[in-house]
C-alpha cells in the first residue's frame, strides 16, 4: 500500500534538513527512493515534540495500517513528525536517521532494515540527546526496544494450524503445508523457525512441501500461485504476517473459484483489518491470525503510549530496556470484538 507524500510547511531550517534527507518528492527530478510524510501539528495545548519515524516498508499492509492510525493520534496531540520508509535499504535508513539528528528531533523511532547497520547512527542520536526507540529488535544504542518474542510468536501462529491439521488430516492423509517467511530479516527468520516448531503439534500428519518468501501481498500471491502449480493439493499455509496472508488468500480464492474447501486454511500474524474481515466472512481461506494488541488502532495507541513514556523521561534500564508486547489469537470466535475498532 503506497503512501502518498504530504509536505506541510515547517520552519525553513527543519524543512530543508529533514525533508531532503527523507527523500520527499519535490519535483520530477527529486530523489524518490523513499516516501515521506511530514506534519507540523503544534498548537498551544501543552508540550509538543518533534519525532522522526523510519520504517522498513510502508508498502507492507501491517505497517501502512498501523502508521495511518499513529499519524491520526500524533495530529491530535499536536506533535510535529516526519514519517518515512527506507524500502528495506539500510543505507537509505542511515541517511534518514542522520537527517533526523540534523533536524533536531526529540525522539527517533526506527523499525530497522538491518539493526546492526544502524547501531552507530543511533549512538550518534543518543550522544546528541535524542531519545531512540527501536521497534522489533533488541538493539544496544537505544533508549528502549519495543519487541516481540518472535520464536514464541511463530509457535503461537502455528498452534492453530497444527490443531486444524489434526482435525482435517491423518497419518494416512497428510496435509501439504506451505510456510511463507522472509528470512532476510532476522526477527522474521526467528518467527519462521517458531512456526516450524509449532507445527510439530501435528507430528506425522503433515509435510512441508514448500517454503517461500512473501513479505508483501503481491509477491506472496505470485509465489503461492507457483506453489499451487507444483503442489495442487497444498491447502495449509502458515505465514509470518499480513502481506503473505492476504496474497495467499487471493491466490486460493482464484484457484477454488471463491469456494474454499473446509480442509484449506491460512494461519498468520499481524491481524490487520483486511485479514480479520476475511476471517469473519467465513468463506475465505484466512482462518486465524495472531495480533499483538488486537487491531491497528490498538497497536497505534500502544505505540504512541510508548512515545509518551520515552519523552516523559521514564528510565528503561537493564532488561527493562526490552519492553515485550502481548499476543492475541484472533479467529471466528472473537474477531467481532477487534473489528469493532474499525466501525
VOTIDO-439484 format. One record per residue (C-alpha): residue number from 0; z, x, y. Coordinates in Angstrom, 1 decimal. Example, Ala and Ser with C-alpha at 12.3 -4.5 7.8 and 13.67 -1.06 7.14 Angstrom:
2
<nr=0 | w=7.8 | u=12.3 | v=-4.5>;
<nr=1 | w=7.1 | u=13.7 | v=-1.1>;
***
This chain:
343
<nr=0 | w=0.0 | u=0.0 | v=0.0>;
<nr=1 | w=-1.2 | u=1.7 | v=3.0>;
<nr=2 | w=1.0 | u=1.9 | v=6.1>;
<nr=3 | w=-0.7 | u=1.5 | v=9.4>;
<nr=4 | w=0.2 | u=3.7 | v=12.3>;
<nr=5 | w=2.3 | u=2.3 | v=15.1>;
<nr=6 | w=2.9 | u=4.6 | v=18.0>;
<nr=7 | w=5.3 | u=3.3 | v=20.7>;
<nr=8 | w=6.0 | u=5.1 | v=23.9>;
<nr=9 | w=8.8 | u=7.6 | v=23.7>;
<nr=10 | w=9.8 | u=10.3 | v=26.1>;
<nr=11 | w=6.9 | u=12.7 | v=26.7>;
<nr=12 | w=8.5 | u=15.7 | v=25.1>;
<nr=13 | w=9.7 | u=13.9 | v=21.9>;
<nr=14 | w=6.4 | u=12.1 | v=21.5>;
<nr=15 | w=4.4 | u=15.2 | v=21.7>;
<nr=16 | w=6.6 | u=17.3 | v=19.4>;
<nr=17 | w=7.3 | u=14.7 | v=16.8>;
<nr=18 | w=4.1 | u=12.7 | v=16.5>;
<nr=19 | w=1.8 | u=15.6 | v=16.5>;
<nr=20 | w=3.7 | u=17.2 | v=13.6>;
<nr=21 | w=3.9 | u=13.9 | v=11.7>;
<nr=22 | w=0.2 | u=13.5 | v=11.5>;
<nr=23 | w=-0.1 | u=10.4 | v=13.8>;
<nr=24 | w=-3.7 | u=9.2 | v=14.3>;
<nr=25 | w=-4.6 | u=9.5 | v=17.9>;
<nr=26 | w=-8.4 | u=9.5 | v=17.7>;
<nr=27 | w=-11.2 | u=10.1 | v=15.2>;
<nr=28 | w=-10.6 | u=13.8 | v=15.3>;
<nr=29 | w=-6.9 | u=13.7 | v=14.7>;
<nr=30 | w=-5.3 | u=15.1 | v=11.5>;
<nr=31 | w=-5.0 | u=12.1 | v=9.2>;
<nr=32 | w=-3.2 | u=13.9 | v=6.3>;
<nr=33 | w=-0.1 | u=11.8 | v=6.9>;
<nr=34 | w=0.5 | u=8.3 | v=8.4>;
<nr=35 | w=3.3 | u=7.9 | v=10.9>;
<nr=36 | w=5.3 | u=5.1 | v=12.4>;
<nr=37 | w=7.3 | u=5.9 | v=15.5>;
<nr=38 | w=9.6 | u=3.4 | v=17.2>;
<nr=39 | w=11.8 | u=3.7 | v=20.2>;
<nr=40 | w=14.1 | u=0.7 | v=20.0>;
<nr=41 | w=17.0 | u=2.0 | v=22.0>;
<nr=42 | w=18.9 | u=-0.5 | v=24.2>;
<nr=43 | w=22.3 | u=-0.8 | v=25.8>;
<nr=44 | w=24.2 | u=-2.2 | v=22.8>;
<nr=45 | w=26.2 | u=1.0 | v=22.0>;
<nr=46 | w=25.4 | u=4.1 | v=20.1>;
<nr=47 | w=21.8 | u=4.9 | v=19.5>;
<nr=48 | w=20.4 | u=7.6 | v=17.3>;
<nr=49 | w=17.1 | u=9.4 | v=16.6>;
<nr=50 | w=16.2 | u=9.6 | v=12.9>;
<nr=51 | w=13.3 | u=11.4 | v=11.2>;
<nr=52 | w=12.3 | u=10.0 | v=7.8>;
<nr=53 | w=9.9 | u=11.8 | v=5.4>;
<nr=54 | w=8.9 | u=10.0 | v=2.2>;
<nr=55 | w=6.8 | u=11.3 | v=-0.7>;
<nr=56 | w=4.3 | u=8.5 | v=-0.6>;
<nr=57 | w=4.2 | u=5.2 | v=1.3>;
<nr=58 | w=1.3 | u=4.1 | v=-0.9>;
<nr=59 | w=3.9 | u=3.5 | v=-3.6>;
<nr=60 | w=4.8 | u=-0.2 | v=-3.8>;
<nr=61 | w=8.5 | u=0.5 | v=-4.1>;
<nr=62 | w=8.7 | u=2.8 | v=-1.0>;
<nr=63 | w=6.5 | u=0.7 | v=1.1>;
<nr=64 | w=8.6 | u=-2.4 | v=0.4>;
<nr=65 | w=12.0 | u=-0.8 | v=0.9>;
<nr=66 | w=11.0 | u=1.0 | v=4.1>;
<nr=67 | w=9.4 | u=-2.1 | v=5.5>;
<nr=68 | w=12.9 | u=-3.6 | v=5.3>;
<nr=69 | w=14.5 | u=-0.4 | v=6.6>;
<nr=70 | w=12.3 | u=-0.5 | v=9.7>;
<nr=71 | w=13.4 | u=-4.0 | v=10.5>;
<nr=72 | w=17.1 | u=-3.0 | v=10.3>;
<nr=73 | w=16.6 | u=0.1 | v=12.5>;
<nr=74 | w=14.9 | u=-2.0 | v=15.1>;
<nr=75 | w=17.8 | u=-4.5 | v=15.0>;
<nr=76 | w=20.2 | u=-1.6 | v=15.5>;
<nr=77 | w=18.2 | u=-0.3 | v=18.5>;
<nr=78 | w=17.8 | u=3.2 | v=16.9>;
<nr=79 | w=14.8 | u=5.4 | v=17.5>;
<nr=80 | w=13.0 | u=6.5 | v=14.4>;
<nr=81 | w=9.9 | u=8.2 | v=13.0>;
<nr=82 | w=8.7 | u=7.3 | v=9.5>;
<nr=83 | w=6.1 | u=9.5 | v=7.8>;
<nr=84 | w=4.9 | u=10.2 | v=4.3>;
<nr=85 | w=3.7 | u=13.6 | v=3.1>;
<nr=86 | w=1.2 | u=12.4 | v=0.5>;
<nr=87 | w=3.2 | u=14.3 | v=-2.2>;
<nr=88 | w=2.4 | u=17.6 | v=-0.4>;
<nr=89 | w=5.4 | u=19.9 | v=0.1>;
<nr=90 | w=3.6 | u=22.0 | v=2.8>;
<nr=91 | w=3.0 | u=18.8 | v=4.8>;
<nr=92 | w=6.6 | u=17.7 | v=4.3>;
<nr=93 | w=7.9 | u=21.1 | v=5.5>;
<nr=94 | w=5.8 | u=20.7 | v=8.7>;
<nr=95 | w=7.1 | u=17.2 | v=9.2>;
<nr=96 | w=10.8 | u=18.3 | v=8.9>;
<nr=97 | w=10.1 | u=21.2 | v=11.3>;
<nr=98 | w=8.8 | u=18.7 | v=13.8>;
<nr=99 | w=11.9 | u=16.5 | v=13.4>;
<nr=100 | w=14.0 | u=19.6 | v=14.2>;
<nr=101 | w=11.9 | u=20.4 | v=17.2>;
<nr=102 | w=12.1 | u=16.8 | v=18.3>;
<nr=103 | w=15.9 | u=16.9 | v=18.4>;
<nr=104 | w=16.7 | u=14.1 | v=15.9>;
<nr=105 | w=20.3 | u=13.3 | v=15.0>;
<nr=106 | w=19.5 | u=12.9 | v=11.3>;
<nr=107 | w=16.8 | u=13.6 | v=8.8>;
<nr=108 | w=16.3 | u=11.6 | v=5.7>;
<nr=109 | w=13.9 | u=13.1 | v=3.1>;
<nr=110 | w=12.6 | u=12.0 | v=-0.2>;
<nr=111 | w=11.3 | u=15.3 | v=-1.5>;
<nr=112 | w=7.9 | u=16.1 | v=-2.9>;
<nr=113 | w=9.4 | u=19.3 | v=-4.2>;
<nr=114 | w=13.1 | u=19.7 | v=-3.4>;
<nr=115 | w=13.2 | u=23.5 | v=-3.9>;
<nr=116 | w=10.3 | u=23.9 | v=-1.4>;
<nr=117 | w=12.3 | u=22.2 | v=1.4>;
<nr=118 | w=15.7 | u=23.8 | v=0.9>;
<nr=119 | w=15.1 | u=26.4 | v=3.7>;
<nr=120 | w=13.8 | u=24.0 | v=6.3>;
<nr=121 | w=16.8 | u=21.7 | v=5.5>;
<nr=122 | w=19.1 | u=24.6 | v=6.1>;
<nr=123 | w=17.4 | u=25.1 | v=9.5>;
<nr=124 | w=18.2 | u=21.5 | v=10.3>;
<nr=125 | w=21.8 | u=21.8 | v=9.3>;
<nr=126 | w=22.1 | u=25.0 | v=11.4>;
<nr=127 | w=20.7 | u=23.1 | v=14.3>;
<nr=128 | w=23.5 | u=20.5 | v=14.0>;
<nr=129 | w=21.3 | u=17.8 | v=12.4>;
<nr=130 | w=22.6 | u=15.7 | v=9.5>;
<nr=131 | w=20.4 | u=15.8 | v=6.4>;
<nr=132 | w=20.3 | u=13.0 | v=3.7>;
<nr=133 | w=18.3 | u=13.6 | v=0.6>;
<nr=134 | w=17.1 | u=10.5 | v=-1.3>;
<nr=135 | w=16.9 | u=11.1 | v=-5.1>;
<nr=136 | w=17.6 | u=14.9 | v=-5.6>;
<nr=137 | w=20.8 | u=16.9 | v=-5.7>;
<nr=138 | w=19.8 | u=19.4 | v=-3.0>;
<nr=139 | w=22.0 | u=22.2 | v=-1.7>;
<nr=140 | w=21.2 | u=22.2 | v=2.0>;
<nr=141 | w=22.1 | u=18.7 | v=2.8>;
<nr=142 | w=24.9 | u=16.6 | v=4.3>;
<nr=143 | w=24.7 | u=14.1 | v=1.4>;
<nr=144 | w=22.4 | u=13.3 | v=-1.5>;
<nr=145 | w=21.8 | u=9.6 | v=-2.4>;
<nr=146 | w=20.9 | u=9.9 | v=-6.1>;
<nr=147 | w=20.4 | u=8.2 | v=-9.4>;
<nr=148 | w=21.3 | u=9.4 | v=-12.8>;
<nr=149 | w=17.6 | u=9.4 | v=-13.9>;
<nr=150 | w=18.3 | u=10.1 | v=-17.5>;
<nr=151 | w=20.6 | u=7.1 | v=-17.7>;
<nr=152 | w=18.1 | u=5.1 | v=-15.7>;
<nr=153 | w=15.4 | u=5.8 | v=-18.2>;
<nr=154 | w=17.7 | u=4.8 | v=-21.1>;
<nr=155 | w=18.5 | u=1.6 | v=-19.2>;
<nr=156 | w=14.8 | u=0.8 | v=-18.7>;
<nr=157 | w=14.1 | u=1.4 | v=-22.4>;
<nr=158 | w=17.0 | u=-0.5 | v=-23.9>;
<nr=159 | w=15.5 | u=-4.0 | v=-23.3>;
<nr=160 | w=12.2 | u=-2.6 | v=-24.6>;
<nr=161 | w=13.9 | u=-1.5 | v=-27.8>;
<nr=162 | w=15.5 | u=-5.0 | v=-28.1>;
<nr=163 | w=12.1 | u=-6.5 | v=-27.6>;
<nr=164 | w=10.6 | u=-4.3 | v=-30.3>;
<nr=165 | w=13.4 | u=-5.2 | v=-32.7>;
<nr=166 | w=12.7 | u=-8.9 | v=-32.1>;
<nr=167 | w=9.0 | u=-8.8 | v=-32.5>;
<nr=168 | w=8.2 | u=-5.9 | v=-34.8>;
<nr=169 | w=9.4 | u=-4.2 | v=-38.0>;
<nr=170 | w=9.0 | u=-1.0 | v=-40.0>;
<nr=171 | w=6.0 | u=-2.7 | v=-41.7>;
<nr=172 | w=4.5 | u=-3.9 | v=-38.4>;
<nr=173 | w=5.3 | u=-1.2 | v=-35.9>;
<nr=174 | w=4.9 | u=-1.6 | v=-32.2>;
<nr=175 | w=2.4 | u=0.6 | v=-30.5>;
<nr=176 | w=4.0 | u=1.9 | v=-27.3>;
<nr=177 | w=2.7 | u=3.5 | v=-24.2>;
<nr=178 | w=5.1 | u=5.4 | v=-21.9>;
<nr=179 | w=3.9 | u=5.7 | v=-18.3>;
<nr=180 | w=5.5 | u=8.5 | v=-16.3>;
<nr=181 | w=4.9 | u=11.1 | v=-13.6>;
<nr=182 | w=6.1 | u=14.5 | v=-14.9>;
<nr=183 | w=5.1 | u=16.4 | v=-11.8>;
<nr=184 | w=8.3 | u=15.1 | v=-10.1>;
<nr=185 | w=11.4 | u=16.5 | v=-11.8>;
<nr=186 | w=13.5 | u=13.4 | v=-11.4>;
<nr=187 | w=10.7 | u=11.2 | v=-12.8>;
<nr=188 | w=10.4 | u=13.6 | v=-15.8>;
<nr=189 | w=14.2 | u=13.1 | v=-16.3>;
<nr=190 | w=13.6 | u=9.3 | v=-16.2>;
<nr=191 | w=10.7 | u=9.5 | v=-18.7>;
<nr=192 | w=12.8 | u=11.6 | v=-21.1>;
<nr=193 | w=15.6 | u=9.0 | v=-20.8>;
<nr=194 | w=13.0 | u=6.3 | v=-21.7>;
<nr=195 | w=12.1 | u=8.2 | v=-24.8>;
<nr=196 | w=15.7 | u=8.5 | v=-25.7>;
<nr=197 | w=16.4 | u=4.8 | v=-25.1>;
<nr=198 | w=13.5 | u=3.7 | v=-27.3>;
<nr=199 | w=15.3 | u=5.1 | v=-30.3>;
<nr=200 | w=17.3 | u=1.9 | v=-30.3>;
<nr=201 | w=14.3 | u=0.6 | v=-32.3>;
<nr=202 | w=14.0 | u=3.6 | v=-34.6>;
<nr=203 | w=11.4 | u=3.2 | v=-37.3>;
<nr=204 | w=9.8 | u=0.1 | v=-35.7>;
<nr=205 | w=7.5 | u=1.7 | v=-33.1>;
<nr=206 | w=5.2 | u=4.6 | v=-32.4>;
<nr=207 | w=4.4 | u=6.1 | v=-29.0>;
<nr=208 | w=0.6 | u=6.2 | v=-29.1>;
<nr=209 | w=0.1 | u=7.3 | v=-25.5>;
<nr=210 | w=2.0 | u=9.0 | v=-22.7>;
<nr=211 | w=0.1 | u=8.7 | v=-19.4>;
<nr=212 | w=0.6 | u=9.2 | v=-15.7>;
<nr=213 | w=0.8 | u=6.3 | v=-13.2>;
<nr=214 | w=2.8 | u=6.5 | v=-10.1>;
<nr=215 | w=0.5 | u=4.2 | v=-8.0>;
<nr=216 | w=-0.7 | u=0.9 | v=-9.3>;
<nr=217 | w=-4.5 | u=1.7 | v=-9.1>;
<nr=218 | w=-4.1 | u=4.9 | v=-11.1>;
<nr=219 | w=-1.8 | u=3.2 | v=-13.6>;
<nr=220 | w=-4.3 | u=0.3 | v=-14.1>;
<nr=221 | w=-7.2 | u=2.7 | v=-14.8>;
<nr=222 | w=-5.1 | u=4.8 | v=-17.2>;
<nr=223 | w=-3.8 | u=1.8 | v=-19.1>;
<nr=224 | w=-7.4 | u=0.4 | v=-19.4>;
<nr=225 | w=-8.3 | u=3.8 | v=-21.1>;
<nr=226 | w=-5.3 | u=3.5 | v=-23.4>;
<nr=227 | w=-6.3 | u=0.0 | v=-24.4>;
<nr=228 | w=-9.8 | u=1.1 | v=-25.3>;
<nr=229 | w=-8.3 | u=3.8 | v=-27.6>;
<nr=230 | w=-5.4 | u=1.7 | v=-28.9>;
<nr=231 | w=-6.4 | u=-2.0 | v=-28.6>;
<nr=232 | w=-3.1 | u=-3.1 | v=-30.3>;
<nr=233 | w=-0.9 | u=-1.3 | v=-27.9>;
<nr=234 | w=1.3 | u=-4.0 | v=-26.5>;
<nr=235 | w=4.6 | u=-2.5 | v=-25.3>;
<nr=236 | w=4.5 | u=-0.5 | v=-22.0>;
<nr=237 | w=7.6 | u=1.3 | v=-20.7>;
<nr=238 | w=7.3 | u=2.7 | v=-17.2>;
<nr=239 | w=9.1 | u=4.7 | v=-14.7>;
<nr=240 | w=8.6 | u=2.3 | v=-11.7>;
<nr=241 | w=6.8 | u=-0.3 | v=-9.7>;
<nr=242 | w=3.3 | u=1.1 | v=-9.4>;
<nr=243 | w=3.0 | u=1.7 | v=-13.1>;
<nr=244 | w=4.4 | u=-1.8 | v=-13.9>;
<nr=245 | w=2.0 | u=-3.6 | v=-11.5>;
<nr=246 | w=-1.0 | u=-1.6 | v=-12.7>;
<nr=247 | w=-0.3 | u=-2.1 | v=-16.4>;
<nr=248 | w=0.3 | u=-5.8 | v=-15.8>;
<nr=249 | w=-3.1 | u=-6.2 | v=-14.2>;
<nr=250 | w=-4.8 | u=-4.3 | v=-17.0>;
<nr=251 | w=-3.1 | u=-6.5 | v=-19.6>;
<nr=252 | w=-3.9 | u=-9.8 | v=-17.8>;
<nr=253 | w=-7.5 | u=-8.7 | v=-17.7>;
<nr=254 | w=-7.5 | u=-7.8 | v=-21.4>;
<nr=255 | w=-6.0 | u=-11.0 | v=-22.5>;
<nr=256 | w=-7.7 | u=-13.3 | v=-20.0>;
<nr=257 | w=-4.4 | u=-14.2 | v=-18.4>;
<nr=258 | w=-2.9 | u=-15.3 | v=-21.8>;
<nr=259 | w=-0.3 | u=-12.6 | v=-22.6>;
<nr=260 | w=0.8 | u=-12.6 | v=-26.3>;
<nr=261 | w=4.5 | u=-13.1 | v=-26.9>;
<nr=262 | w=4.8 | u=-9.7 | v=-28.5>;
<nr=263 | w=3.4 | u=-7.9 | v=-25.4>;
<nr=264 | w=5.6 | u=-6.7 | v=-22.6>;
<nr=265 | w=6.2 | u=-4.3 | v=-19.8>;
<nr=266 | w=9.6 | u=-2.7 | v=-19.1>;
<nr=267 | w=10.1 | u=-0.8 | v=-15.8>;
<nr=268 | w=12.2 | u=0.4 | v=-12.9>;
<nr=269 | w=12.3 | u=-0.4 | v=-9.2>;
<nr=270 | w=12.5 | u=-4.2 | v=-9.1>;
<nr=271 | w=10.1 | u=-4.9 | v=-6.2>;
<nr=272 | w=9.3 | u=-8.5 | v=-5.2>;
<nr=273 | w=5.9 | u=-8.3 | v=-6.9>;
<nr=274 | w=7.5 | u=-7.2 | v=-10.2>;
<nr=275 | w=10.1 | u=-9.9 | v=-10.0>;
<nr=276 | w=7.6 | u=-12.6 | v=-9.3>;
<nr=277 | w=5.6 | u=-11.5 | v=-12.3>;
<nr=278 | w=8.8 | u=-11.8 | v=-14.4>;
<nr=279 | w=9.6 | u=-15.2 | v=-13.0>;
<nr=280 | w=6.1 | u=-16.6 | v=-13.7>;
<nr=281 | w=6.8 | u=-16.3 | v=-17.5>;
<nr=282 | w=3.0 | u=-15.9 | v=-18.2>;
<nr=283 | w=2.5 | u=-12.3 | v=-17.1>;
<nr=284 | w=3.3 | u=-9.1 | v=-19.1>;
<nr=285 | w=6.1 | u=-7.9 | v=-16.9>;
<nr=286 | w=9.3 | u=-8.6 | v=-18.9>;
<nr=287 | w=12.3 | u=-6.7 | v=-17.4>;
<nr=288 | w=12.8 | u=-4.3 | v=-14.5>;
<nr=289 | w=15.8 | u=-2.2 | v=-13.5>;
<nr=290 | w=16.7 | u=-2.4 | v=-9.9>;
<nr=291 | w=19.2 | u=-0.2 | v=-8.0>;
<nr=292 | w=20.8 | u=-2.5 | v=-5.6>;
<nr=293 | w=18.7 | u=-5.5 | v=-6.7>;
<nr=294 | w=15.9 | u=-6.0 | v=-4.2>;
<nr=295 | w=14.0 | u=-4.2 | v=-1.4>;
<nr=296 | w=16.2 | u=-5.8 | v=1.2>;
<nr=297 | w=19.5 | u=-4.9 | v=-0.6>;
<nr=298 | w=18.3 | u=-1.3 | v=-1.2>;
<nr=299 | w=17.3 | u=-1.1 | v=2.5>;
<nr=300 | w=20.7 | u=-2.4 | v=3.6>;
<nr=301 | w=22.4 | u=0.2 | v=1.3>;
<nr=302 | w=20.2 | u=2.9 | v=2.7>;
<nr=303 | w=21.0 | u=2.0 | v=6.4>;
<nr=304 | w=24.7 | u=1.8 | v=5.5>;
<nr=305 | w=24.4 | u=5.5 | v=4.3>;
<nr=306 | w=22.8 | u=6.3 | v=7.6>;
<nr=307 | w=25.8 | u=4.8 | v=9.4>;
<nr=308 | w=28.2 | u=6.7 | v=7.2>;
<nr=309 | w=26.5 | u=10.0 | v=7.8>;
<nr=310 | w=26.1 | u=9.6 | v=11.5>;
<nr=311 | w=29.7 | u=8.4 | v=11.9>;
<nr=312 | w=30.8 | u=11.9 | v=10.8>;
<nr=313 | w=32.0 | u=11.0 | v=7.3>;
<nr=314 | w=32.6 | u=14.1 | v=5.2>;
<nr=315 | w=30.8 | u=14.5 | v=1.9>;
<nr=316 | w=32.3 | u=17.5 | v=0.1>;
<nr=317 | w=32.1 | u=18.9 | v=-3.4>;
<nr=318 | w=30.9 | u=16.3 | v=-6.0>;
<nr=319 | w=31.3 | u=13.6 | v=-3.3>;
<nr=320 | w=28.2 | u=15.0 | v=-1.7>;
<nr=321 | w=26.2 | u=13.3 | v=-4.5>;
<nr=322 | w=26.5 | u=9.6 | v=-4.0>;
<nr=323 | w=25.3 | u=7.7 | v=-7.1>;
<nr=324 | w=23.6 | u=4.4 | v=-6.9>;
<nr=325 | w=24.1 | u=1.5 | v=-9.4>;
<nr=326 | w=21.6 | u=0.0 | v=-11.9>;
<nr=327 | w=20.9 | u=-3.7 | v=-12.2>;
<nr=328 | w=18.8 | u=-5.1 | v=-15.1>;
<nr=329 | w=16.7 | u=-8.0 | v=-13.9>;
<nr=330 | w=14.9 | u=-10.4 | v=-16.3>;
<nr=331 | w=14.0 | u=-14.0 | v=-16.6>;
<nr=332 | w=17.7 | u=-15.0 | v=-16.8>;
<nr=333 | w=18.8 | u=-13.6 | v=-13.4>;
<nr=334 | w=15.5 | u=-13.0 | v=-11.5>;
<nr=335 | w=16.0 | u=-16.0 | v=-9.2>;
<nr=336 | w=19.2 | u=-14.5 | v=-7.8>;
<nr=337 | w=17.3 | u=-11.5 | v=-6.5>;
<nr=338 | w=14.1 | u=-13.3 | v=-5.5>;
<nr=339 | w=16.3 | u=-15.5 | v=-3.2>;
<nr=340 | w=16.5 | u=-12.4 | v=-0.9>;
<nr=341 | w=12.8 | u=-13.0 | v=-0.1>;
<nr=342 | w=13.0 | u=-16.7 | v=0.7>;
***
